[in-house]
Amino acid sequence: MSGLGWMYGRDLPLVSVTFARDLTPRRLLERMGADPATLAERSGAEFHEDFGDILFEDDAYVVTASRYGSWAWAWEHGSWLCVEGDELLDAVSDGTAALALHANEKPMVEFRYAENGRLVTALNTLRGIGPEHRSGHDPHRFDPELWALGALPDTEETGPLGLRGLFYRLAEGLGVGMDQADLHTGKALSARLRPRPDRTT
């Protein structure tokens, strides 16, 4: 499946993924604060040998990274640094564009898009997608896409795609995607991220 197709309709209790345009996966992880001592390309077996015991711990910050088209992506297995404030996404987007997608079981889906070190638009379905709930220096950047996908942002209606489907489609419209094999079975780059300064390990 192309784009994020394999994620539609899947029971994914946590989605925390950061995308960066025209960066290599290694450079993306470096900008996200990967611990150099843990940064390596691993097979599926090697990944689980190194990280299996801590994979889903939110303070372990285990991440897998690869590339899809012109976008690199990094999947956080148990953490959500990509949406904890603007600092990480701003750093990733320096000189390019970056996107963070986050979803959990609350249910909440968050879409954060930045360019050249600055947040452009942030949408969060838990707070609402209406104009008063958005942030960023261009909060209406994706209004035409929202309307085209059947959402009615002025009335908080997310449309026929549902909470996750709406933001997945917004992301795909930018050209992002992920191959499921890279995340679960293929040989891919992985590491542990360093937490933000105000977090403890």
N, C-alpha and C positions, 0 to 999 in steps of 0.2 A: 504494500500500500504506500502511496505517496504522502508527503506532508506528515501530518500527525494522525493519519487514518487509523492506525492500529490502536490508538488511545480512545477512540470514540466508543462509548458503550461499555468500556472496561471498568471493572471495580478496582480503581486505583485510589487507595485511602489517602495517599499523599503524592502530590506532583509539585516539585520545586525544580524548575529548569531555567537556566540562563542561556540566552543565545547572543552571539556577537557576529556581526557581518565582517567578512574579509579578515578575520583573525584565524590563526591555526588553533587547534584545540589546546596545544601546550601554552600558547600565549594567552588564551582565555583563562586557563587555570592559574597562570602566573598573575594575571590582573585580579583574579578573585582571591588571591592570597594563599595559594597552595603551598604546603610545606615541601620545600625542595627535596628533603630526604625521603618523602613518600611518593614523589611524582615519577611514574614509570608506566610503560606499556605492559599490560598484563593480559594473559588469556583468562577465560572464565574460571578455570580451575585455580590459577594463581591469584586471581582477585578474591575468590572466596577463601583461599588459604590465608591471605594477608588480612582480609577485612571481615570475614564471615561472622566473627563473634561480636563485632561492634557495628555491623552494617546499618542497622535501623535505629541506633542510639542518636538522639538529637544533638548530643554534645560531642559526637565523634567526627562529624562533618566529612563523611566519606562521599566522594564524588567521582562520577565516570564522565568522560568527555570524548566527543568524536566530531565529525563534520557531516553536514548535509548541504549539498550545493555550495553556495557562497557563505553559508553560516556555520560557525562552530557552535556546539551546544555542550552544556555541562549539567548533568542530572545529580541533584543532591538526594541521597537515598533516605536520609532520616532527618535532615535539617532544612532550614528555610532562610539561609542568609541572604538569598537573592531578593527578598522582600522585607528585610529588617532595616528599614530606613533607605535613604537614597545613595549612601556612600559607595556601596559595592557596584551598583549599576552605573553610577556616574563614572567610576574608575574604568569599568569595562568598556563604556561607550566613548572614551577619549579618542577623538579622531575618526570615529565610525558610528555605527548604530548598535544598540543593544536592547534586548527584550527579556523580561522576566515573566514567567508564567508560574502561578502557584494555585494549588487547589487542595482543600482538605475536606474532612467529613462534616464540617459545621452546618450546612455546606457554605463554602466560600470559594470564590475564584477571583484571582487578582491578575491584572494585566498591567505591566509597567513598561513603558517604552521611553528610551533616552537616546539622544544624539549629542555627540561632541561634548561629553561630560556634563550634560544637563538633562534633567527629567522633562520630557515633553508631555506625556499624558499618563495618568494612573487611573485605572478603573477597578472597582472592587464591588462585587455583587452583594456582599454582606451589608455594606453601607448603602448600596444603591448605585445605579449607573446614571442617575439624573445629574444635571449640571452642577447642582450645589454640593455634590459628593465627590467631585473630581479634583485632581491636583495636577500640577505641572504647568509649564509656561504656555502650552497650547492645548488646553484640556479638551477642545472640540476637534482635534486633529482627525479622529476616526468616526465622527458623526456620520458622514456619508456611507461608510462601510457598515455601521450599526444599522442604519435605516435599510440598506440593501439586503441585510441578513434577516430582516423582519423584526428587529428590535425597535422599541419606541422609547428611547432614552428619556424623553421629557416626562413620560409616565411610569418609568422604571420597568417597563415590560421588556423581558429579554427575548421574547419571540420563540419560534418553533424549535430552535436548536437547543434550548435549555441553557442552564448556567455555564456548564463547561463547554458545550458545543459552540456557543457564541464566541467565546474567547479563543478557542482552538482555531476557529475559522478566521478570526481577525489576525491571528498569528500566521496562519498559512498564507493569508493575503500578502504578507511581507516576504514570503518565500522561505520561511523556516520549515523544518521537518526533522524527523529522527527515524533512523532505522532501528527497529526493535532488536535485531540481532546484535547491533553494536552495544546496546545497553545490557543485554542479558547473556549472550553466548559468545560473541566475537572477541577478538583481541583488540583492546581499546586502552586509551590512556586513563589512568585513575590516580587518585591522591587523597590526602586529607587536607581540608582547608583549615587555615588558622582562623579562630573566631574573631569577631570584631573586638576592639579593645575593651568595650564595656561588658563583654561576656567572659566567663571563666570556663576552663575545661575541666 
